[in-house]
Amino acid sequence: MKVLFSVSAENLKLSNQELEALFEIYDLDSKKQSKHKITIINSKKATKAKIKKLSNRSSMLKFSGKLISETSPKNLEKEFQKINWAFIKCPFCLRIKTENPKLKEKIPALERTLSSIIWKSLKKPSVDLENPITQITIIINKKAYITEKIWEFKTGRFKDRDPKQKPAFHPTSLKPKLSRLLVNLSRSKKSLLDPFCGAGSILIEASLLNIKTKGYDIDNRMIQKAFINLIHYKCKNFLLKKLDATKLHKELKSESVEAIATDPPYGQSAYVGAKDISTLYKEFLTSASKVLKKGSYIALIHPHKLKKNKFLTKSLKEISSHSLYVHGGLTRKILVLKKK
Ligand SMILES: C[S@@+](CC[C@H](N)C(=O)[O-])C[C@H]1O[C@@H](n2cnc3c(N)ncnc32)[C@H](O)[C@@H]1O
């Protein structure tokens, strides 16, 4: 099946990296072509149910659909006449998406023309604009992509888990969308460790995907906050413990961890003790690389100013690094590492 994905333009590189990670998680050994916001895969392993699951799991995806055909915008009507629309389950609806301002005003008329081509080809046609069974979505930029919609982003899908909505608030808490992104970049399937878990934002996003989680923090008060928050969001299968993230190898068996997603402290804090921040990162990654399975990933945030050569260890390979505005007016870096 050919599938079209459209990602958010706000951080294109990161959005595409997340898609890449999701293809790995869902084992989509695909032939892929990417252009700006659009990625098309052709995979025998792709099913509508799998693509829906993948899309629900994503943080930055905007749309996914089964690709029916692609053509030039001028040729749309002719292409519509050629397509066999018998697969449509009624009621159906048709939507056009474009960012081309010249085209935007012509959309209602074009939607009517194209819908009527489908209508005439069906035996018992019916339309429902609010609750269709089949939605044909056409994405027009330089090309026109004709798709059967599988999933579409809904505004506010992370809103109920915003830091201020959580019963145990902490100002360092990550937004749920970014937490979900880290979970995905860590390629976690069954289990995940966050060794600097704070009030638990990453653990919550992983738990909601039915991933078994472990969260450690050196500060007992943060562990209590994480507990209150995880219970509030009805998370199951989690373990929280007061622990120093530089001593993971003393707590966990070697090569027993499937994935790490984490957000360590950004600056000197009482809990880092006398250590400077680069020593904390270095000791954490040295310990993490001992407990991580070969071929597994760590997704972490680090301060922009902290140079990677100060903390990277030989057993970890860099997969990607991106700048991202997080909060507090500062830009952070998202780093993805793989155990060699
Ligand atoms: C930036 S906060 C994490 C916030 C978390 N991602 C959230 O969204 O709630 C960093 C956390 O690391 C903890 N921490 C600092 N040093 C640590 C260490 N050596 N081991 C484990 N946790 C540590 C702090 O107590 C703090 O809760």
Ligand as a Chemical Component Dictionary entry (heavy atoms), coordinates in Angstrom:
data_LIG
# 
_chem_comp.id                   LIG 
_chem_comp.type                 NON-POLYMER 
_chem_comp.pdbx_formal_charge   0 
_chem_comp.three_letter_code    LIG 
# 
loop_
_chem_comp_atom.comp_id 
_chem_comp_atom.atom_id 
_chem_comp_atom.alt_atom_id 
_chem_comp_atom.type_symbol 
_chem_comp_atom.charge 
_chem_comp_atom.model_Cartn_x 
_chem_comp_atom.model_Cartn_y 
_chem_comp_atom.model_Cartn_z 
_chem_comp_atom.pdbx_ordinal 
LIG C1  C1  C 0  14.573 19.155 33.831 1  
LIG S1  S1  S 1  14.016 18.187 35.173 2  
LIG C2  C2  C 0  13.060 16.920 34.431 3  
LIG C3  C3  C 0  11.671 17.365 34.126 4  
LIG C4  C4  C 0  10.803 16.264 33.568 5  
LIG N1  N1  N 0  11.188 15.892 32.232 6  
LIG C5  C5  C 0  9.332  16.695 33.568 7  
LIG O1  O1  O 0  8.802  16.966 32.483 8  
LIG O2  O2  O -1 8.730  16.803 34.633 9  
LIG C6  C6  C 0  15.462 17.365 35.659 10 
LIG C7  C7  C 0  15.298 16.451 36.866 11 
LIG O3  O3  O 0  16.543 15.799 37.093 12 
LIG C8  C8  C 0  16.667 15.565 38.489 13 
LIG N2  N2  N 0  18.087 15.282 38.768 14 
LIG C9  C9  C 0  19.119 16.133 38.936 15 
LIG N3  N3  N 0  20.280 15.469 39.130 16 
LIG C10 C10 C 0  19.970 14.142 39.077 17 
LIG C11 C11 C 0  20.715 12.933 39.177 18 
LIG N4  N4  N 0  22.040 12.956 39.387 19 
LIG N5  N5  N 0  20.054 11.757 39.064 20 
LIG C12 C12 C 0  18.720 11.707 38.860 21 
LIG N6  N6  N 0  17.958 12.820 38.779 22 
LIG C13 C13 C 0  18.572 14.015 38.864 23 
LIG C14 C14 C 0  16.094 16.818 39.141 24 
LIG O4  O4  O 0  15.655 16.534 40.438 25 
LIG C15 C15 C 0  14.949 17.162 38.167 26 
LIG O5  O5  O 0  13.725 16.654 38.643 27 
# 
loop_
_chem_comp_bond.comp_id 
_chem_comp_bond.atom_id_1 
_chem_comp_bond.atom_id_2 
_chem_comp_bond.value_order 
_chem_comp_bond.pdbx_ordinal 
LIG C1  S1  SING 1  
LIG S1  C2  SING 2  
LIG S1  C6  SING 3  
LIG C2  C3  SING 4  
LIG C3  C4  SING 5  
LIG C4  N1  SING 6  
LIG C4  C5  SING 7  
LIG C5  O1  DOUB 8  
LIG C5  O2  SING 9  
LIG C6  C7  SING 10 
LIG C7  O3  SING 11 
LIG C7  C15 SING 12 
LIG O3  C8  SING 13 
LIG C8  N2  SING 14 
LIG C8  C14 SING 15 
LIG N2  C9  SING 16 
LIG N2  C13 SING 17 
LIG C9  N3  DOUB 18 
LIG N3  C10 SING 19 
LIG C10 C11 SING 20 
LIG C10 C13 DOUB 21 
LIG C11 N4  SING 22 
LIG C11 N5  DOUB 23 
LIG N5  C12 SING 24 
LIG C12 N6  DOUB 25 
LIG N6  C13 SING 26 
LIG C14 O4  SING 27 
LIG C14 C15 SING 28 
LIG C15 O5  SING 29 
# 
